[in-house]
Amino acid sequence: MPDWRDEYLVNLQEAERANPAPNSPTASPPSKPKKKSSPKNSPRPPPPNPPHLPSPPTPPAAGATDPTTTQNQPNTAQLKLDLAEALRAKGQLQAKLKTSTAELQKLRAKSKVDDKRVHDLTAERNTLATKLKDRNEELVGKTKLLKVQDDNLTLNIQIDVTEQKAAKVAAENKELVDRWMKRMAQEADAMNLSNEPRHRSGR
């Protein structure tokens, strides 16, 4: 609550602004009227009415207290406390808002980096999956080809073994035939030798 002196000064300044006095610095200087011939006994114009000034309020008696001021003192103290508490809470909220905003910006930046990383890893994974599929198909083809080659190799080995057996059997047969022919020749020679004396005696 403003003091009665402050209120009185405010009312006084408002009254001066509404009705400026002649000697007031805010009032414009009066213009000098031109001298006119007039009788000496002409009455002078009445002076302007003085500005209405508010009567100063009666100051409180010594030892007396203003009940309104006394009543509003606790309210003023409480308002000051509430204002200080509100300012403190505002400062805390501003600090939290600043921290949250900075953290949000960091998270957004990190999210962009993570999204790009996920995109790159996904593309790399798809490329590797395609290469792996192609490699599996290639391995299947090579496995089949290797199996065919193994089968061919097995068949070649079997053919070689069969040929070796056939050659061995042919060699044995030839040896048997040679031995049989040799034996037959020997028997024929023996028969011829045994028949020669008879032919000689018959002559």
VENKAUR-V327834 format. One record per pair of residues at least 12 apart in sequence whose ideal C-beta (glycine too) atoms are under 10 Angstrom apart, sorted by the first residue. I is the first residue (numbers start at 1). J is the second residue. D is the distance in Angstrom with one decimal. If there is no record, write none. Layout:
BEGIN
i: (I	I)
j: (J	J)
d: (D	D)
END
This chain:
BEGIN
i: (1	1	1	1	1	1	1	1	3	3	4	4	4	4	4	4	4	5	5	5	7	7	7	8	8	8	8	8	9	11	11	11	11	11	12	12	12	13	14	15	15	15	15	16	16	18	18	19	19	19	19	19	19	20	21	21	21	22	22	24)
j: (66	68	69	71	72	73	75	76	66	69	56	57	58	59	60	66	69	56	57	59	54	56	57	54	55	56	57	59	56	53	54	55	56	57	53	54	56	26	54	51	52	53	54	51	53	51	52	48	49	50	51	52	53	51	48	50	51	47	48	51)
d: (8.2	6.7	5.5	9.5	5.4	8.6	9.7	7.6	9.7	8.9	8.5	5.2	8.9	6.8	7.7	8.3	9.6	9.0	9.1	8.5	9.7	9.8	7.4	7.6	9.4	5.3	6.3	9.6	9.9	8.5	4.7	9.7	8.9	9.2	6.7	7.1	8.6	9.9	8.8	6.0	6.7	5.6	6.4	7.1	8.5	7.6	8.7	9.3	8.8	8.6	3.6	6.9	9.0	7.8	9.6	8.1	6.3	10.0	8.0	9.3)
END
